[in-house]
Amino acid sequence: MARLNVAWLKRLLPIIGLLVIWQAVAASHVTSAFLLPSVVTVAERVWSDIASGTLAGKVGLTLYRALAGFLIATVAGVTVGLSMSILPVVRWFFDPLISVGFPTPKIALLPIFMLWLGLGDETKIAMITFACFFAITTNAYAGALGVERAFIWSAQMLGASRRQILTDIILPAATPQILTGMQIALPVSLISTLVTEMIMGGGGLGGGLLEASRYADSPGVFAAIVEIAAAGAIVINVMFALRKRLLRWHEETQTRDQ
């Protein structure tokens, strides 16, 4: 336990150092309080949001949108990625689309989603799904291609169907790579959510930041940034811990093999 606390303290030291420097600069009046409010002022605003329940509402709305898009992208991406590895027609259809879509800035398509779906949550979730889809698909495909061909050939010799090969051999073997793609896509979902909320409004953490900036509420802007950073860090660390737990069997197997 003590070792764990020391590790966490080491991780927090840079953040604590940044906060100390921030407070020192704000207290020295080198710049105006409007351009750089003090840490104490921002902390008071964050606490006010927590006490009033405003923060919980904003975080809940943002996470709902981000996780909805992320989960849809996960199901679609894993399905397409694994199918590409065993079905030539699926690979023929999606490979050029992914080659074009992956490097394209996803937010550039937001006006099209707004035109097609309107200004509601459907548009935001569709945008998030589209942004996350490519990372998950390519990692699922790469993981499936990394499966030992001998396992697949042996299963075919024993009369296994394509569905059985996919679910019993390819999917378990590709799971580490799939989880890597999900770990990459999760922050993308949060970023996409915040950007769409700031562009379209509709509440959430991004909407709160947009509202504070519109009214030149400097402490509110900094408080929103702190809230966004904290929420993002928590979600990313939960995903990291979940991935580590799910892949414990994989790491143990590798250790035994070595």
Stockholm file with secondary structure:
# STOCKHOLM 1.0

chainA/1-258         MARLNVAWLKRLLPIIGLLVIWQAVAASHVTSAFLLPSVVTVAERVWSDIASGTLAGKVGLTLYRALAGFLIATVAGVTVGLSMSILPVVRWFFDPLISVGFPTPKIALLPIFMLWLGLGDETKIAMITFACFFAITTNAYAGALGVERAFIWSAQMLGASRRQILTDIILPAATPQILTGMQIALPVSLISTLVTEMIMGGGGLGGGLLEASRYADSPGVFAAIVEIAAAGAIVINVMFALRKRLLRWHEETQTRDQ
#=GR chainA/1-258 SS CHHHHHHHHHHHHHHHHHHHHHHHHHHHTSSCTTTSCCHHHHHHHHHHHHHHTHHHHHHHHHHHHHHHHHHHHHHHHHHHHHHHHHCHHHHHHHHHHHHHHTTSCGGGGHHHHHHHHCSSHHHHHHHHHHHHHHHHHHHHHHHHHTSCHHHHHHHHHTTCCHHHHIIIIIHHHHHHHHHHHHHHHHHHHHHHHHHHHHHHCSSHHHHHHHHHHHTTCHHHHHHHHHHHHHHHHHHHHHHHHHHHHHTHHHHHHHHHHC
#=GC SS_cons         CHHHHHHHHHHHHHHHHHHHHHHHHHHHTSSCTTTSCCHHHHHHHHHHHHHHTHHHHHHHHHHHHHHHHHHHHHHHHHHHHHHHHHCHHHHHHHHHHHHHHTTSCGGGGHHHHHHHHCSSHHHHHHHHHHHHHHHHHHHHHHHHHTSCHHHHHHHHHTTCCHHHHIIIIIHHHHHHHHHHHHHHHHHHHHHHHHHHHHHHCSSHHHHHHHHHHHTTCHHHHHHHHHHHHHHHHHHHHHHHHHHHHHTHHHHHHHHHHC
//
